[in-house]
Amino acid sequence: MPRGDLRKPHQDPDTVPAPALVLASTSPYRRQLLERLGLPFTTAAPDVDERRRPGESPQVLVLRLAEAKARAIAPTHPNALVIGSDQVACIDDDVLGKPGSRANAIAQLERASGRMVVFQTGLCLLDTASGRAQTLVEPFRVHFRRLDREQIEGYLDREQPFDCAGSFKSEGLGIALFERLEGDDPNTLIGLPLIRLVSLLEAEGMHPLRA
């Protein structure tokens, strides 16, 4: 290259570093799920206002927040594939948040007794180098058994799922609350639809079976 020519030399694609994988969440449940794919990743805490906007449907809410979480950490991860996810539990169109207390958890499970609760999970995979975002919403339906107060309180005493939307942990004793489940991926219920995530990763040239 002539002296004084400031053009960048040709960069061999083989020397371009592969993007890092980053989970935009500090949820231990999502971290444990992502570990199942065997891909190296880091986590980062996104700073996002998660309040629902007036008239916003559950599907639009989780899609917006999943992408917002991924984009919130993009500036500090310039060459990364960032996973953002958000989930709400719904009875009809009413969103059930994390109960946060025993009293709220009792109220949620009493309301869910004998009914169907739909979990809507938003998923985003953001390529921070290009700004391209793949997004989707994955539903999962949970049909609850009819539960009496003694059963509800006994369950809460044993698992204390007060940081879980819907007031249960499906990977634990919470399975005893259900009559049946409907969905393509049971991981969705815990907070991260791995089957769909693998497809999004593959579209970006990353696959657990080729790692």
C-alpha positions as a Python dict, from the first residue, in 0.01 Angstrom:
ca = {
    (1, 'M'): (0, 0, 0),
    (2, 'P'): (152, 341, -96),
    (3, 'R'): (285, 551, 186),
    (4, 'G'): (22, 795, 305),
    (5, 'D'): (-271, 588, 173),
    (6, 'L'): (-517, 584, 462),
    (7, 'R'): (-746, 319, 318),
    (8, 'K'): (-796, 12, 533),
    (9, 'P'): (-628, -303, 407),
    (10, 'H'): (-851, -583, 282),
    (11, 'Q'): (-975, -787, 577),
    (12, 'D'): (-998, -1160, 532),
    (13, 'P'): (-1346, -1277, 645),
    (14, 'D'): (-1176, -1562, 830),
    (15, 'T'): (-1001, -1309, 1055),
    (16, 'V'): (-1316, -1121, 1148),
    (17, 'P'): (-1396, -1214, 1509),
    (18, 'A'): (-1719, -1403, 1562),
    (19, 'P'): (-1983, -1204, 1747),
    (20, 'A'): (-2016, -1262, 2118),
    (21, 'L'): (-2341, -1401, 2253),
    (22, 'V'): (-2501, -1189, 2524),
    (23, 'L'): (-2815, -1253, 2726),
    (24, 'A'): (-2982, -922, 2812),
    (25, 'S'): (-3118, -1051, 3139),
    (26, 'T'): (-3007, -1128, 3492),
    (27, 'S'): (-3282, -1388, 3538),
    (28, 'P'): (-3133, -1709, 3677),
    (29, 'Y'): (-3406, -1907, 3499),
    (30, 'R'): (-3318, -1770, 3155),
    (31, 'R'): (-2947, -1812, 3221),
    (32, 'Q'): (-2995, -2178, 3314),
    (33, 'L'): (-3202, -2236, 3001),
    (34, 'L'): (-2946, -2077, 2771),
    (35, 'E'): (-2669, -2285, 2929),
    (36, 'R'): (-2842, -2593, 2784),
    (37, 'L'): (-2729, -2493, 2433),
    (38, 'G'): (-2363, -2521, 2535),
    (39, 'L'): (-2268, -2187, 2375),
    (40, 'P'): (-2040, -1945, 2561),
    (41, 'F'): (-2226, -1630, 2661),
    (42, 'T'): (-2228, -1342, 2904),
    (43, 'T'): (-2516, -1164, 3072),
    (44, 'A'): (-2594, -795, 3107),
    (45, 'A'): (-2869, -610, 3291),
    (46, 'P'): (-3079, -389, 3061),
    (47, 'D'): (-3223, -67, 3199),
    (48, 'V'): (-3575, -65, 3052),
    (49, 'D'): (-3909, 75, 3168),
    (50, 'E'): (-4129, -236, 3165),
    (51, 'R'): (-4460, -63, 3229),
    (52, 'R'): (-4744, -151, 2996),
    (53, 'R'): (-4865, 130, 2773),
    (54, 'P'): (-5235, 221, 2762),
    (55, 'G'): (-5423, -7, 2525),
    (56, 'E'): (-5115, -223, 2458),
    (57, 'S'): (-5190, -589, 2398),
    (58, 'P'): (-4985, -853, 2582),
    (59, 'Q'): (-4827, -964, 2252),
    (60, 'V'): (-4722, -612, 2155),
    (61, 'L'): (-4595, -550, 2509),
    (62, 'V'): (-4361, -850, 2522),
    (63, 'L'): (-4236, -793, 2167),
    (64, 'R'): (-4156, -429, 2241),
    (65, 'L'): (-3981, -507, 2570),
    (66, 'A'): (-3779, -797, 2431),
    (67, 'E'): (-3632, -572, 2162),
    (68, 'A'): (-3591, -280, 2401),
    (69, 'K'): (-3389, -497, 2640),
    (70, 'A'): (-3159, -613, 2359),
    (71, 'R'): (-3107, -259, 2226),
    (72, 'A'): (-3047, -120, 2576),
    (73, 'I'): (-2715, -302, 2604),
    (74, 'A'): (-2615, -277, 2236),
    (75, 'P'): (-2397, 35, 2281),
    (76, 'T'): (-2160, -153, 2513),
    (77, 'H'): (-2151, -466, 2294),
    (78, 'P'): (-2066, -349, 1939),
    (79, 'N'): (-2003, -695, 1792),
    (80, 'A'): (-2256, -923, 1954),
    (81, 'L'): (-2571, -1122, 1913),
    (82, 'V'): (-2788, -1003, 2198),
    (83, 'I'): (-3085, -1204, 2324),
    (84, 'G'): (-3372, -1009, 2472),
    (85, 'S'): (-3680, -1174, 2615),
    (86, 'D'): (-3989, -1074, 2807),
    (87, 'Q'): (-4287, -1271, 2932),
    (88, 'V'): (-4631, -1207, 3072),
    (89, 'A'): (-4901, -1441, 3197),
    (90, 'C'): (-5256, -1357, 3091),
    (91, 'I'): (-5607, -1457, 3184),
    (92, 'D'): (-5818, -1331, 2898),
    (93, 'D'): (-5643, -998, 2826),
    (94, 'D'): (-5546, -926, 3187),
    (95, 'V'): (-5175, -945, 3260),
    (96, 'L'): (-5063, -1128, 3574),
    (97, 'G'): (-4733, -988, 3693),
    (98, 'K'): (-4486, -1133, 3938),
    (99, 'P'): (-4679, -1162, 4265),
    (100, 'G'): (-4403, -1034, 4492),
    (101, 'S'): (-4587, -1150, 4803),
    (102, 'R'): (-4770, -1452, 4942),
    (103, 'A'): (-5106, -1272, 4944),
    (104, 'N'): (-5075, -1177, 4577),
    (105, 'A'): (-4966, -1528, 4486),
    (106, 'I'): (-5269, -1678, 4658),
    (107, 'A'): (-5495, -1439, 4469),
    (108, 'Q'): (-5331, -1526, 4135),
    (109, 'L'): (-5359, -1901, 4185),
    (110, 'E'): (-5717, -1876, 4307),
    (111, 'R'): (-5800, -1685, 3991),
    (112, 'A'): (-5616, -1937, 3772),
    (113, 'S'): (-5786, -2239, 3934),
    (114, 'G'): (-5982, -2435, 3673),
    (115, 'R'): (-5892, -2189, 3397),
    (116, 'M'): (-5648, -2145, 3111),
    (117, 'V'): (-5357, -1906, 3152),
    (118, 'V'): (-5172, -1799, 2837),
    (119, 'F'): (-4804, -1711, 2863),
    (120, 'Q'): (-4684, -1475, 2591),
    (121, 'T'): (-4306, -1466, 2551),
    (122, 'G'): (-4136, -1208, 2334),
    (123, 'L'): (-3796, -1298, 2189),
    (124, 'C'): (-3544, -1078, 2011),
    (125, 'L'): (-3204, -1160, 1864),
    (126, 'L'): (-3018, -839, 1782),
    (127, 'D'): (-2703, -826, 1570),
    (128, 'T'): (-2544, -514, 1716),
    (129, 'A'): (-2295, -482, 1429),
    (130, 'S'): (-2568, -445, 1166),
    (131, 'G'): (-2860, -334, 1384),
    (132, 'R'): (-3071, -619, 1247),
    (133, 'A'): (-3327, -755, 1491),
    (134, 'Q'): (-3521, -1079, 1456),
    (135, 'T'): (-3830, -1079, 1675),
    (136, 'L'): (-4119, -1310, 1752),
    (137, 'V'): (-4384, -1390, 2011),
    (138, 'E'): (-4423, -1748, 2131),
    (139, 'P'): (-4746, -1842, 2316),
    (140, 'F'): (-4784, -2125, 2566),
    (141, 'R'): (-5114, -2232, 2726),
    (142, 'V'): (-5147, -2375, 3074),
    (143, 'H'): (-5472, -2539, 3186),
    (144, 'F'): (-5492, -2536, 3566),
    (145, 'R'): (-5655, -2799, 3783),
    (146, 'R'): (-5926, -2688, 4019),
    (147, 'L'): (-5733, -2596, 4331),
    (148, 'D'): (-5861, -2542, 4682),
    (149, 'R'): (-5708, -2298, 4930),
    (150, 'E'): (-5521, -2571, 5117),
    (151, 'Q'): (-5353, -2694, 4797),
    (152, 'I'): (-5258, -2340, 4695),
    (153, 'E'): (-5110, -2253, 5033),
    (154, 'G'): (-4929, -2586, 5056),
    (155, 'Y'): (-4770, -2526, 4718),
    (156, 'L'): (-4663, -2172, 4804),
    (157, 'D'): (-4514, -2285, 5135),
    (158, 'R'): (-4294, -2537, 4956),
    (159, 'E'): (-4173, -2339, 4653),
    (160, 'Q'): (-4235, -1971, 4732),
    (161, 'P'): (-4251, -1868, 4364),
    (162, 'F'): (-4302, -1500, 4440),
    (163, 'D'): (-4063, -1383, 4165),
    (164, 'C'): (-4239, -1584, 3892),
    (165, 'A'): (-4516, -1458, 3666),
    (166, 'G'): (-4827, -1662, 3741),
    (167, 'S'): (-4699, -1765, 4086),
    (168, 'F'): (-4548, -2104, 4001),
    (169, 'K'): (-4233, -2280, 3883),
    (170, 'S'): (-4321, -2531, 3615),
    (171, 'E'): (-3980, -2699, 3641),
    (172, 'G'): (-4055, -2789, 4003),
    (173, 'L'): (-4364, -2882, 4203),
    (174, 'G'): (-4567, -2636, 3996),
    (175, 'I'): (-4629, -2916, 3748),
    (176, 'A'): (-4881, -3056, 4001),
    (177, 'L'): (-5097, -2746, 3952),
    (178, 'F'): (-5167, -2826, 3588),
    (179, 'E'): (-5424, -3036, 3409),
    (180, 'R'): (-5252, -3007, 3071),
    (181, 'L'): (-5010, -2793, 2872),
    (182, 'E'): (-5029, -2667, 2513),
    (183, 'G'): (-4727, -2533, 2330),
    (184, 'D'): (-4438, -2611, 2097),
    (185, 'D'): (-4157, -2573, 2351),
    (186, 'P'): (-4186, -2632, 2728),
    (187, 'N'): (-3887, -2401, 2782),
    (188, 'T'): (-4112, -2114, 2676),
    (189, 'L'): (-4303, -2151, 2998),
    (190, 'I'): (-3987, -2093, 3200),
    (191, 'G'): (-3900, -1781, 3002),
    (192, 'L'): (-3688, -1857, 2694),
    (193, 'P'): (-3817, -2050, 2388),
    (194, 'L'): (-3499, -2238, 2301),
    (195, 'I'): (-3632, -2412, 1990),
    (196, 'R'): (-3718, -2080, 1824),
    (197, 'L'): (-3397, -1923, 1954),
    (198, 'V'): (-3186, -2190, 1782),
    (199, 'S'): (-3354, -2098, 1451),
    (200, 'L'): (-3278, -1728, 1505),
    (201, 'L'): (-2915, -1805, 1591),
    (202, 'E'): (-2878, -2025, 1285),
    (203, 'A'): (-2997, -1737, 1065),
    (204, 'E'): (-2699, -1542, 1203),
    (205, 'G'): (-2454, -1823, 1134),
    (206, 'M'): (-2440, -1964, 1487),
    (207, 'H'): (-2568, -2309, 1580),
    (208, 'P'): (-2509, -2515, 1897),
    (209, 'L'): (-2437, -2829, 1693),
    (210, 'R'): (-2163, -2652, 1495),
    (211, 'A'): (-2002, -2472, 1790),
}
